Amino acid sequence: MDFLEYLERGVTPHHAVAAAAELLTDAGFTELVLNEPFQVKKGGKYFVRIFSTALAAFTIGKKVNERSPFHVAAAHTDHPCLHIKPVPEPDPRGNNGYMKLNCEIYGGPIYNTWLDRPLSVAGLVALKGKNAYEPDLRLFDFARPIAVIPNLAIHFNREVNKGIALNAQTDMVPLLGVFNEKINDEHFLLSAVAKELGVRQTDILDCDLYVYCCDKPTSVGLNDDMLSAPALDNLTSCYALMKAISGSSPKDAIDAALLFDHEEIGSRSKTGADSALFKTLLEKIRSGLGFSAESFNDSILSSFLFSVDVAHATHPNHPEKYDPLAKIGFGEGVTIKLSSNQRYTLDPSAIASTEMLCAEAKVRCRKFMIRADIPGGSTIGPMLSSLLPMHTVDIGVPILAMHSACELMQRSDEDELIRLLEHYY
Protein backbone atom coordinates (compact mmCIF):
# COMPACT_ATOMS: atom_id res chain seq x y z
CA MET A 1 0.00 0.00 0.00
CA ASP A 2 1.51 3.32 -1.01
CA PHE A 3 1.13 6.70 0.67
CA LEU A 4 -1.66 8.00 -1.57
CA GLU A 5 -3.76 4.88 -1.13
CA TYR A 6 -3.40 5.12 2.65
CA LEU A 7 -4.52 8.75 2.56
CA GLU A 8 -7.57 7.82 0.48
CA ARG A 9 -8.55 4.96 2.77
CA GLY A 10 -7.93 6.60 6.17
CA VAL A 11 -11.11 8.72 6.13
CA THR A 12 -11.87 8.03 9.83
CA PRO A 13 -9.78 6.68 12.72
CA HIS A 14 -11.52 3.31 12.23
CA HIS A 15 -10.46 3.21 8.59
CA ALA A 16 -6.93 4.48 9.30
CA VAL A 17 -6.44 1.56 11.71
CA ALA A 18 -7.98 -0.97 9.31
CA ALA A 19 -5.65 0.16 6.51
CA ALA A 20 -2.64 0.06 8.86
CA ALA A 21 -3.58 -3.49 9.92
CA GLU A 22 -3.71 -4.55 6.26
CA LEU A 23 -0.31 -3.01 5.58
CA LEU A 24 1.20 -4.86 8.56
CA THR A 25 -0.45 -8.16 7.65
CA ASP A 26 1.00 -7.92 4.16
CA ALA A 27 4.41 -7.33 5.79
CA GLY A 28 4.18 -10.61 7.73
CA PHE A 29 3.05 -9.33 11.13
CA THR A 30 0.95 -11.60 13.36
CA GLU A 31 -2.22 -10.08 14.83
CA LEU A 32 -2.79 -10.44 18.59
CA VAL A 33 -5.97 -10.08 20.63
CA LEU A 34 -6.00 -7.15 23.04
CA ASN A 35 -7.72 -8.82 26.00
CA GLU A 36 -5.68 -12.03 25.86
CA PRO A 37 -2.08 -12.68 26.98
CA PHE A 38 0.36 -11.74 24.23
CA GLN A 39 1.91 -14.95 22.89
CA VAL A 40 5.16 -13.47 21.57
CA LYS A 41 8.73 -14.58 21.07
CA LYS A 42 12.11 -13.08 20.29
CA GLY A 43 12.49 -12.21 16.62
CA GLY A 44 8.71 -11.91 16.16
CA LYS A 45 6.60 -9.20 14.49
CA TYR A 46 3.15 -8.42 15.91
CA PHE A 47 0.31 -5.93 15.98
CA VAL A 48 -2.89 -5.47 17.94
CA ARG A 49 -5.99 -3.39 17.18
CA ILE A 50 -7.28 -1.43 20.14
CA PHE A 51 -11.01 -0.66 20.26
CA SER A 52 -11.07 -0.08 16.49
CA THR A 53 -9.42 3.37 16.45
CA ALA A 54 -5.96 2.69 17.91
CA LEU A 55 -3.22 0.21 17.05
CA ALA A 56 0.15 -0.99 18.30
CA ALA A 57 2.77 -2.72 16.16
CA PHE A 58 6.03 -4.07 17.52
CA THR A 59 9.03 -6.17 16.57
CA ILE A 60 11.16 -7.99 19.12
CA GLY A 61 14.92 -8.31 18.84
CA LYS A 62 16.44 -11.78 18.92
CA LYS A 63 18.78 -10.78 21.76
CA VAL A 64 16.43 -8.82 24.03
CA ASN A 65 16.60 -9.25 27.79
CA GLU A 66 14.73 -7.84 30.80
CA ARG A 67 16.60 -4.55 30.68
CA SER A 68 16.39 -4.04 26.90
CA PRO A 69 14.93 -0.67 25.88
CA PHE A 70 11.91 0.16 23.77
CA HIS A 71 12.37 2.25 20.63
CA VAL A 72 8.92 3.82 20.30
CA ALA A 73 7.31 6.14 17.76
CA ALA A 74 3.75 7.36 18.27
CA ALA A 75 1.17 9.25 16.20
CA HIS A 76 -2.60 9.82 16.16
CA THR A 77 -5.34 8.57 13.85
CA ASP A 78 -7.95 11.33 14.26
CA HIS A 79 -8.32 14.68 12.51
CA PRO A 80 -10.61 17.72 12.94
CA CYS A 81 -13.94 17.20 11.19
CA LEU A 82 -17.70 16.93 11.74
CA HIS A 83 -19.05 14.09 13.87
CA ILE A 84 -22.64 12.95 13.40
CA LYS A 85 -24.78 13.05 16.54
CA PRO A 86 -26.68 9.96 17.80
CA VAL A 87 -29.98 11.47 16.59
CA PRO A 88 -28.75 12.46 13.13
CA GLU A 89 -31.86 13.37 11.12
CA PRO A 90 -33.82 16.58 11.74
CA ASP A 91 -37.42 16.29 10.52
CA PRO A 92 -37.29 17.38 6.84
CA ARG A 93 -40.93 18.51 7.02
CA GLY A 94 -39.79 21.36 9.24
CA ASN A 95 -36.85 22.24 6.98
CA ASN A 96 -38.51 22.99 3.64
CA GLY A 97 -38.09 19.34 2.72
CA TYR A 98 -34.31 19.43 3.03
CA MET A 99 -32.62 16.35 4.46
CA LYS A 100 -29.92 17.59 6.81
CA LEU A 101 -27.44 15.98 9.20
CA ASN A 102 -27.30 16.84 12.89
CA CYS A 103 -23.57 17.17 13.62
CA GLU A 104 -21.12 18.45 16.19
CA ILE A 105 -17.64 19.81 15.60
CA TYR A 106 -14.83 17.38 16.37
CA GLY A 107 -11.53 19.04 17.30
CA GLY A 108 -10.62 22.41 15.79
CA PRO A 109 -11.31 22.47 12.05
CA ILE A 110 -11.24 25.64 9.94
CA TYR A 111 -15.00 25.88 9.42
CA ASN A 112 -15.22 27.71 6.11
CA THR A 113 -12.97 25.19 4.33
CA TRP A 114 -15.76 22.62 4.70
CA LEU A 115 -18.29 24.70 2.77
CA ASP A 116 -19.23 23.94 -0.85
CA ARG A 117 -17.16 20.74 -0.97
CA PRO A 118 -18.34 17.21 -1.80
CA LEU A 119 -18.65 15.34 1.49
CA SER A 120 -19.30 11.75 2.51
CA VAL A 121 -19.98 9.75 5.67
CA ALA A 122 -18.01 6.86 7.15
CA GLY A 123 -17.29 5.24 10.48
CA LEU A 124 -18.32 2.26 12.60
CA VAL A 125 -21.80 0.77 12.93
CA ALA A 126 -22.79 -1.38 15.94
CA LEU A 127 -25.42 -4.04 15.19
CA LYS A 128 -27.23 -6.52 17.42
CA GLY A 129 -24.92 -9.39 18.36
CA LYS A 130 -25.30 -12.84 19.83
CA ASN A 131 -24.90 -11.49 23.37
CA ALA A 132 -25.11 -8.09 25.01
CA TYR A 133 -21.34 -7.70 25.44
CA GLU A 134 -20.41 -8.58 21.86
CA PRO A 135 -22.27 -6.38 19.35
CA ASP A 136 -21.59 -6.96 15.66
CA LEU A 137 -19.24 -4.12 14.63
CA ARG A 138 -19.09 -3.17 10.94
CA LEU A 139 -16.75 -0.74 9.24
CA PHE A 140 -18.79 1.56 7.01
CA ASP A 141 -18.16 4.07 4.22
CA PHE A 142 -20.57 5.47 1.63
CA ALA A 143 -17.41 5.99 -0.45
CA ARG A 144 -19.11 8.59 -2.65
CA PRO A 145 -20.19 12.22 -2.23
CA ILE A 146 -23.57 12.31 -0.48
CA ALA A 147 -23.56 15.71 1.23
CA VAL A 148 -22.53 19.34 0.98
CA ILE A 149 -22.62 22.39 3.25
CA PRO A 150 -23.76 25.25 0.98
CA ASN A 151 -22.52 28.76 1.56
CA LEU A 152 -25.04 31.56 2.02
CA ALA A 153 -25.06 33.65 -1.18
CA ILE A 154 -23.22 36.96 -1.00
CA HIS A 155 -26.50 38.72 -1.86
CA PHE A 156 -27.74 37.83 1.65
CA ASN A 157 -24.37 38.18 3.34
CA ARG A 158 -22.68 41.27 1.90
CA GLU A 159 -19.93 41.27 4.55
CA VAL A 160 -18.82 37.70 3.88
CA ASN A 161 -15.47 38.70 2.34
CA LYS A 162 -14.63 40.72 5.44
CA GLY A 163 -14.78 37.57 7.54
CA ILE A 164 -17.95 36.05 8.98
CA ALA A 165 -18.16 33.88 12.10
CA LEU A 166 -19.82 30.53 11.40
CA ASN A 167 -22.02 28.97 14.06
CA ALA A 168 -21.28 25.30 14.72
CA GLN A 169 -24.94 24.40 15.26
CA THR A 170 -26.65 26.38 12.51
CA ASP A 171 -24.05 26.94 9.77
CA MET A 172 -22.11 23.67 9.77
CA VAL A 173 -25.05 21.48 8.76
CA PRO A 174 -24.53 19.09 5.80
CA LEU A 175 -27.32 18.83 3.22
CA LEU A 176 -28.18 15.35 1.87
CA GLY A 177 -30.88 16.31 -0.60
CA VAL A 178 -34.65 16.76 -0.66
CA PHE A 179 -37.17 14.49 1.04
CA ASN A 180 -39.58 12.98 -1.53
CA GLU A 181 -41.72 9.95 -2.28
CA LYS A 182 -38.63 7.85 -3.04
CA ILE A 183 -37.31 8.50 0.46
CA ASN A 184 -40.25 7.79 2.72
CA ASP A 185 -38.36 7.00 5.91
CA GLU A 186 -37.85 9.84 8.40
CA HIS A 187 -34.66 8.03 9.49
CA PHE A 188 -33.22 8.61 6.04
CA LEU A 189 -29.54 8.37 7.03
CA LEU A 190 -29.83 5.19 9.07
CA SER A 191 -32.06 3.69 6.39
CA ALA A 192 -29.35 4.37 3.78
CA VAL A 193 -26.64 2.96 6.08
CA ALA A 194 -28.68 -0.21 6.64
CA LYS A 195 -29.22 -0.61 2.90
CA GLU A 196 -25.50 -0.22 2.19
CA LEU A 197 -24.65 -2.83 4.83
CA GLY A 198 -27.43 -5.19 3.80
CA VAL A 199 -29.01 -5.30 7.26
CA ARG A 200 -32.30 -4.26 8.82
CA GLN A 201 -32.46 -0.71 10.13
CA THR A 202 -33.80 -2.05 13.46
CA ASP A 203 -30.56 -4.03 13.89
CA ILE A 204 -28.53 -0.81 14.08
CA LEU A 205 -28.06 0.01 17.77
CA ASP A 206 -25.45 2.76 17.52
CA CYS A 207 -23.03 4.43 15.11
CA ASP A 208 -19.75 6.32 15.29
CA LEU A 209 -20.03 8.24 12.01
CA TYR A 210 -17.94 11.10 10.66
CA VAL A 211 -18.40 13.53 7.79
CA TYR A 212 -15.28 13.60 5.64
CA CYS A 213 -14.02 15.58 2.66
CA CYS A 214 -14.16 13.63 -0.61
CA ASP A 215 -11.27 15.47 -2.27
CA LYS A 216 -8.65 12.97 -3.45
CA PRO A 217 -4.93 13.41 -2.75
CA THR A 218 -3.72 15.56 -5.63
CA SER A 219 -0.26 16.55 -6.81
CA VAL A 220 0.02 20.31 -7.34
CA GLY A 221 2.74 22.74 -8.36
CA LEU A 222 4.73 23.36 -11.53
CA ASN A 223 6.91 20.38 -10.67
CA ASP A 224 4.12 18.24 -9.17
CA ASP A 225 6.15 18.27 -5.96
CA MET A 226 3.40 19.35 -3.53
CA LEU A 227 0.47 17.28 -2.32
CA SER A 228 -2.99 18.56 -1.41
CA ALA A 229 -5.11 16.12 0.61
CA PRO A 230 -7.47 15.83 3.57
CA ALA A 231 -6.14 14.65 6.95
CA LEU A 232 -2.42 15.08 6.32
CA ASP A 233 -2.58 15.86 10.04
CA ASN A 234 -1.85 13.14 10.99
CA LEU A 235 -2.05 10.38 8.40
CA THR A 236 1.41 11.44 7.19
CA SER A 237 2.79 10.22 10.51
CA CYS A 238 0.62 7.10 10.75
CA TYR A 239 1.78 5.93 7.34
CA ALA A 240 5.44 6.71 8.05
CA LEU A 241 5.29 4.68 11.28
CA MET A 242 3.64 1.68 9.63
CA LYS A 243 5.98 1.77 6.65
CA ALA A 244 9.07 1.99 8.87
CA ILE A 245 8.06 -0.64 11.45
CA SER A 246 7.17 -3.09 8.70
CA GLY A 247 10.88 -3.39 7.85
CA SER A 248 12.13 -3.33 11.44
CA SER A 249 14.52 -6.06 12.62
CA PRO A 250 16.04 -4.99 15.96
CA LYS A 251 18.78 -6.97 17.72
CA ASP A 252 18.65 -6.11 21.40
CA ALA A 253 15.61 -3.78 21.63
CA ILE A 254 11.85 -3.84 21.15
CA ASP A 255 10.67 -1.52 18.38
CA ALA A 256 7.12 -0.21 18.73
CA ALA A 257 4.83 1.97 16.60
CA LEU A 258 1.72 3.23 18.37
CA LEU A 259 -1.30 4.90 16.80
CA PHE A 260 -3.50 6.65 19.39
CA ASP A 261 -6.90 8.27 18.95
CA HIS A 262 -8.47 11.53 20.23
CA GLU A 263 -5.36 13.73 20.10
CA GLU A 264 -7.41 16.53 18.56
CA ILE A 265 -9.69 16.66 21.62
CA GLY A 266 -7.14 16.19 24.41
CA SER A 267 -6.27 12.47 24.33
CA ARG A 268 -8.25 11.75 27.50
CA SER A 269 -9.87 8.43 26.56
CA LYS A 270 -9.19 4.70 26.68
CA THR A 271 -7.58 4.92 23.22
CA GLY A 272 -5.89 8.28 23.81
CA ALA A 273 -2.27 8.97 24.72
CA ASP A 274 -3.23 10.53 28.05
CA SER A 275 -4.38 7.21 29.50
CA ALA A 276 -3.17 3.89 30.91
CA LEU A 277 -2.95 2.44 27.41
CA PHE A 278 0.73 3.22 26.80
CA LYS A 279 1.92 1.51 29.98
CA THR A 280 -0.52 -1.39 29.57
CA LEU A 281 0.73 -2.24 26.09
CA LEU A 282 4.42 -2.18 27.00
CA GLU A 283 3.77 -4.29 30.10
CA LYS A 284 1.85 -6.88 28.06
CA ILE A 285 4.71 -7.16 25.56
CA ARG A 286 7.23 -7.75 28.34
CA SER A 287 4.92 -10.15 30.15
CA GLY A 288 4.54 -12.18 26.95
CA LEU A 289 8.33 -12.56 26.88
CA GLY A 290 8.35 -13.74 30.49
CA PHE A 291 10.15 -10.66 31.79
CA SER A 292 9.64 -9.63 35.41
CA ALA A 293 7.69 -6.57 36.51
CA GLU A 294 10.62 -5.50 38.70
CA SER A 295 12.82 -4.68 35.71
CA PHE A 296 10.14 -2.67 33.87
CA ASN A 297 11.26 0.73 35.15
CA ASP A 298 14.88 0.06 34.21
CA SER A 299 13.76 -0.79 30.69
CA ILE A 300 11.62 2.34 30.39
CA LEU A 301 14.29 4.70 31.71
CA SER A 302 16.67 3.58 28.95
CA SER A 303 14.01 3.80 26.20
CA PHE A 304 13.45 6.44 23.49
CA LEU A 305 10.28 7.93 22.01
CA PHE A 306 9.52 9.86 18.85
CA SER A 307 6.23 11.74 19.02
CA VAL A 308 5.40 12.11 15.32
CA ASP A 309 2.95 14.82 14.28
CA VAL A 310 2.86 17.49 11.58
CA ALA A 311 4.64 20.82 11.96
CA HIS A 312 3.82 24.35 10.78
CA ALA A 313 5.50 25.31 7.52
CA THR A 314 5.92 29.07 7.13
CA HIS A 315 2.91 30.48 5.28
CA PRO A 316 4.05 32.30 2.13
CA ASN A 317 1.56 35.14 2.64
CA HIS A 318 1.96 35.52 6.40
CA PRO A 319 5.62 35.06 7.41
CA GLU A 320 5.04 37.59 10.24
CA LYS A 321 3.11 34.91 12.16
CA TYR A 322 6.27 32.84 12.70
CA ASP A 323 9.39 33.14 14.79
CA PRO A 324 11.85 35.14 12.62
CA LEU A 325 14.75 32.75 13.32
CA ALA A 326 12.98 29.38 13.35
CA LYS A 327 10.97 29.30 10.14
CA ILE A 328 10.42 26.01 8.33
CA GLY A 329 9.93 25.71 4.58
CA PHE A 330 8.74 22.95 2.28
CA GLY A 331 11.35 20.46 1.12
CA GLU A 332 13.60 20.86 4.16
CA GLY A 333 13.12 17.35 5.52
CA VAL A 334 12.09 16.46 9.06
CA THR A 335 11.07 19.16 11.53
CA ILE A 336 12.16 18.93 15.19
CA LYS A 337 9.50 20.74 17.21
CA LEU A 338 10.59 22.43 20.45
CA SER A 339 8.84 24.31 23.27
CA SER A 340 10.32 25.33 26.62
CA ASN A 341 6.76 25.24 28.00
CA GLN A 342 6.61 21.55 27.06
CA ARG A 343 3.79 21.89 24.56
CA TYR A 344 6.37 20.04 22.50
CA THR A 345 9.08 18.17 24.39
CA LEU A 346 12.38 19.92 25.09
CA ASP A 347 15.06 17.33 25.87
CA PRO A 348 18.60 18.35 24.79
CA SER A 349 19.98 14.82 24.99
CA ALA A 350 17.15 13.42 22.86
CA ILE A 351 17.44 16.30 20.39
CA ALA A 352 21.15 15.61 19.96
CA SER A 353 20.39 11.92 19.40
CA THR A 354 17.82 12.86 16.76
CA GLU A 355 20.27 15.09 14.91
CA MET A 356 22.85 12.29 14.89
CA LEU A 357 20.26 9.78 13.63
CA CYS A 358 19.29 12.20 10.85
CA ALA A 359 22.92 12.62 9.84
CA GLU A 360 23.43 8.84 9.76
CA ALA A 361 20.29 8.38 7.64
CA LYS A 362 21.24 11.32 5.37
CA VAL A 363 17.99 13.06 6.31
CA ARG A 364 17.75 16.83 6.55
CA CYS A 365 16.28 18.30 9.74
CA ARG A 366 15.38 21.75 11.01
CA LYS A 367 14.39 22.99 14.47
CA PHE A 368 11.08 24.79 14.88
CA MET A 369 9.70 26.96 17.67
CA ILE A 370 6.52 29.01 17.72
CA ARG A 371 6.51 32.82 18.14
CA ALA A 372 6.80 33.87 21.79
CA ASP A 373 3.46 35.74 21.64
CA ILE A 374 1.47 32.84 20.12
CA PRO A 375 0.56 29.81 22.28
CA GLY A 376 0.62 27.29 19.43
CA GLY A 377 -0.58 23.70 19.61
CA SER A 378 0.57 20.67 21.57
CA THR A 379 1.30 17.00 20.94
CA ILE A 380 1.14 13.62 22.63
CA GLY A 381 4.90 13.70 23.29
CA PRO A 382 4.81 15.50 26.66
CA MET A 383 1.82 13.33 27.73
CA LEU A 384 3.51 10.03 26.98
CA SER A 385 6.86 11.00 28.50
CA SER A 386 5.11 12.15 31.69
CA LEU A 387 3.37 8.77 31.99
CA LEU A 388 6.50 6.72 31.25
CA PRO A 389 9.71 8.78 31.60
CA MET A 390 11.95 8.21 28.60
CA HIS A 391 13.92 10.46 26.27
CA THR A 392 11.38 12.04 23.89
CA VAL A 393 11.47 14.25 20.80
CA ASP A 394 8.62 15.73 18.74
CA ILE A 395 9.15 15.45 14.99
CA GLY A 396 7.05 15.60 11.82
CA VAL A 397 6.66 16.89 8.29
CA PRO A 398 5.82 20.59 7.77
CA ILE A 399 2.43 21.36 6.23
CA LEU A 400 0.32 24.39 5.34
CA ALA A 401 -3.40 24.94 6.02
CA MET A 402 -3.29 22.75 9.13
CA HIS A 403 -6.83 21.75 10.22
CA SER A 404 -8.31 22.77 6.89
CA ALA A 405 -10.56 20.31 5.04
CA CYS A 406 -7.59 19.97 2.65
CA GLU A 407 -4.01 20.51 3.76
CA LEU A 408 -0.77 20.97 1.77
CA MET A 409 2.68 19.41 2.01
CA GLN A 410 5.86 18.67 0.07
CA ARG A 411 6.07 15.04 -1.03
CA SER A 412 9.82 14.76 -0.42
CA ASP A 413 9.43 15.59 3.28
CA GLU A 414 7.34 12.43 3.81
CA ASP A 415 10.06 10.37 2.13
CA GLU A 416 12.67 11.77 4.50
CA LEU A 417 10.49 11.13 7.56
CA ILE A 418 10.09 7.49 6.53
CA ARG A 419 13.84 7.19 5.96
CA LEU A 420 14.61 8.56 9.43
CA LEU A 421 12.14 6.19 11.13
CA GLU A 422 13.47 3.21 9.16
CA HIS A 423 16.96 4.07 10.37
CA TYR A 424 15.70 4.59 13.93
CA TYR A 425 14.11 1.13 13.98
LINHU-V343696 format. One record per backbone hydrogen bond with DSSP energy under -0.5 kcal/mol. CO is the residue of the C=O (numbers start at 0). NH is the residue of the N-H. E is the energy in kcal/mol with one decimal. If there is no record, write none. Layout:
BEGIN
CO NH E
CO NH E
END
This chain:
BEGIN
1 5 -2.1
2 6 -2.3
3 7 -2.2
4 8 -2.0
5 9 -2.1
8 10 -1.6
11 15 -2.6
12 16 -2.0
13 17 -2.1
14 18 -2.5
15 19 -1.8
16 20 -2.7
17 21 -1.8
18 22 -2.2
19 23 -2.3
20 24 -2.4
21 25 -2.3
22 26 -0.9
23 28 -2.3
24 27 -1.7
29 46 -2.0
31 48 -0.5
32 35 -1.5
36 38 -0.7
37 39 -1.2
40 43 -1.9
43 59 -2.4
44 29 -2.5
45 57 -2.9
46 31 -2.9
47 55 -2.2
48 50 -0.6
49 52 -0.9
49 53 -1.4
50 52 -0.6
53 49 -3.1
54 258 -3.4
55 47 -2.4
56 256 -3.2
57 45 -2.9
58 60 -0.5
58 254 -2.0
59 42 -1.6
60 63 -1.1
64 67 -1.8
68 253 -2.1
69 71 -0.6
69 303 -2.2
70 255 -2.8
71 305 -2.4
72 257 -2.6
73 307 -3.3
74 259 -2.8
80 105 -2.9
81 210 -3.0
82 103 -2.8
85 87 -0.8
87 89 -0.7
87 101 -2.7
90 93 -1.7
91 94 -1.7
91 96 -2.4
94 97 -2.4
96 178 -3.6
97 99 -0.7
98 175 -3.7
98 176 -0.8
99 89 -0.5
100 102 -0.8
101 84 -2.7
103 82 -2.9
104 106 -0.6
105 80 -1.8
108 110 -1.0
109 112 -1.4
110 113 -2.2
111 114 -1.0
113 116 -0.7
117 213 -2.5
118 145 -2.8
118 146 -2.0
119 211 -2.4
120 141 -2.4
121 209 -3.5
122 139 -2.9
123 207 -3.2
124 126 -0.6
124 137 -2.9
125 204 -2.7
125 205 -1.5
126 135 -1.9
130 133 -1.8
133 129 -0.5
133 130 -0.5
134 136 -0.8
135 126 -3.1
137 124 -2.7
139 122 -2.8
146 118 -2.6
147 149 -0.7
147 174 -3.3
148 115 -2.7
152 155 -1.9
153 156 -0.8
156 159 -2.1
158 161 -2.3
159 162 -1.4
166 170 -2.3
166 171 -1.2
170 172 -1.1
171 173 -0.6
173 100 -1.9
174 147 -1.3
176 98 -3.2
179 182 -1.2
181 183 -0.6
183 185 -0.5
185 187 -0.9
186 190 -2.6
187 191 -1.7
188 192 -2.6
189 193 -2.7
190 194 -2.0
191 195 -2.3
192 196 -2.1
193 197 -1.3
193 198 -2.2
199 202 -1.6
200 203 -1.4
202 127 -1.5
202 204 -0.7
205 125 -3.1
207 123 -2.0
208 83 -2.5
209 121 -2.1
210 81 -0.9
211 119 -2.5
214 229 -0.5
217 227 -2.8
219 225 -2.1
220 223 -1.6
224 410 -2.4
225 219 -2.0
226 408 -1.9
227 217 -2.8
228 231 -0.7
228 406 -2.9
230 234 -2.1
231 233 -0.9
231 235 -1.8
233 236 -0.6
233 237 -2.0
234 238 -2.5
235 239 -1.7
236 240 -2.5
237 241 -2.3
238 242 -3.0
239 243 -2.3
240 244 -2.8
241 245 -1.6
243 246 -1.1
244 247 -1.6
249 61 -0.8
250 62 -3.2
252 60 -2.0
252 254 -0.6
253 70 -2.5
254 58 -2.1
255 72 -1.8
256 56 -2.7
257 74 -2.4
257 259 -0.6
258 54 -2.1
259 76 -2.7
261 264 -0.9
261 266 -3.2
262 265 -1.4
266 268 -1.5
266 273 -1.3
268 271 -1.1
270 260 -2.6
272 274 -1.5
275 279 -2.5
276 280 -2.6
277 281 -1.8
278 282 -2.4
279 283 -2.2
280 284 -2.0
281 285 -2.0
282 286 -2.8
283 287 -2.1
284 288 -0.9
285 288 -0.6
285 290 -2.3
286 289 -1.5
291 294 -0.6
292 295 -1.4
294 298 -1.9
295 299 -2.5
296 300 -2.6
297 301 -0.7
298 301 -0.8
299 302 -2.1
302 390 -1.2
303 71 -2.9
304 306 -0.6
304 392 -2.0
305 73 -2.7
305 307 -0.7
306 308 -0.7
306 394 -2.7
310 312 -0.8
310 398 -2.6
314 317 -0.9
317 320 -1.6
318 321 -1.6
322 325 -1.0
325 368 -0.6
327 313 -3.5
328 331 -0.8
333 365 -2.0
334 336 -0.6
334 395 -1.3
335 367 -3.0
336 393 -0.6
338 341 -1.8
342 378 -1.5
346 350 -2.7
347 351 -2.4
348 352 -2.1
349 353 -2.3
350 354 -2.4
351 355 -2.1
352 356 -2.5
353 357 -2.5
354 358 -2.0
355 359 -2.4
356 360 -2.2
357 361 -0.5
357 362 -3.0
358 361 -0.8
363 333 -2.5
365 335 -3.3
367 337 -2.7
368 322 -0.5
370 373 -1.5
379 383 -2.7
380 384 -2.4
381 385 -1.2
382 386 -1.5
383 387 -2.5
390 304 -2.5
392 306 -2.7
392 394 -0.5
393 336 -2.5
394 308 -2.6
395 334 -2.9
396 310 -2.5
397 409 -0.6
398 312 -2.3
399 407 -2.1
400 403 -2.2
402 109 -2.3
406 228 -2.2
407 399 -2.7
408 226 -2.7
408 410 -0.5
409 412 -1.0
409 413 -0.8
410 413 -0.7
410 414 -1.3
411 415 -1.9
412 416 -2.0
413 417 -2.4
414 418 -2.0
415 419 -2.2
416 420 -2.3
417 421 -2.5
418 422 -1.9
419 423 -2.6
420 424 -2.4
424 248 -0.6
END
